[in-house]
Amino acid sequence: MSLETASPESQEQFLEQSVQEKEPLLPDGIGISLEQAKALIARHNNIVVADDEPALIELTILNAFLADVEKLQARHSEGLSRLMTDKTDVYVSGVQKTVAQLTDSLSSASLEGIRKVLDAHAAGLRAFKSSMAWLAAVVAVSALLNVAVFVLGGLR
């Protein structure tokens, strides 16, 4: 039945209803009601659909399908959340274990490295001290020889 063949009252009623209905086709709930579907058809196609229209049976079936799809998505979302939580916990614990091992090995390597550097430096300082003692002895002997040569040269 088109709007042209419908009574003027029913045309106005459907047009007013479609103008007043400004909410989205699929609000927070699942599917649309039969009244919303009839108003949508009237607004977009300019025809009034009777309550016993076979096409409205599809709407009921599709709404039931959408409800089942939402249940399935909720179940999958819950399962995915559990899976991600488990995997994330395992990953985080593995990272923490690896970081702890690296911290231990780096700190022990750092301490050993510092000890080796300090030992080498201490050995270098001992060699320098020994060399300085020998050089001081050489300078002292050289000074004594110079004085002896000077004194002996002056006595002659």
C-alpha positions, 0 to 999 in steps of 0.5 A, a space after each residue: 500500500 503506497 502513501 498515495 492510496 492510504 488515507 490522509 490520516 494514516 499518511 500524516 501519522 506515518 510521516 509524523 512518526 518518521 519525522 519524530 524518530 530521529 534516533 539511529 536505526 540500530 540504537 544501543 540495543 540489537 535490531 529495530 522494532 517492527 514499528 521502527 521498520 514500518 516508519 523507516 519504509 514509509 519515510 524512505 519508500 513512501 509506502 505504508 506496510 501492513 502489520 501482516 506484511 511478509 517482509 516483516 517476518 524477515 525483520 524478526 528473523 534478522 533481529 534474532 540473528 543479530 541477538 545471537 551474533 551479539 552473544 557470540 561476539 560477547 563470548 569471543 570477546 571474553 575468551 580473547 580477554 582471558 587469552 590476552 591476560 594469560 599470554 600477557 602475564 606469561 610474557 611479563 614474567 618472562 621479561 622480568 626474569 630476563 631483566 633480573 638475569 641481565 641485572 645480575 650478570 651486568 653487575 657482576 661483569 661490571 664489578 669484575 671489570 672494575 676490579 681488573 682495571 683497578 688491579 692493572 692500575 695498581 700494578 702500573 703504580 707499583 712499576 712507576 714507584 719502582 722506576 722512580 726509586 731507581 731513577 732517584 738512585 741514578 740521579 743521586 749516584 750521578 750527583 755524587 760522581 759529578 761532585 767527586 769529579 769536581 772535587 778531584 779536578 779542583 785538587 789537582 
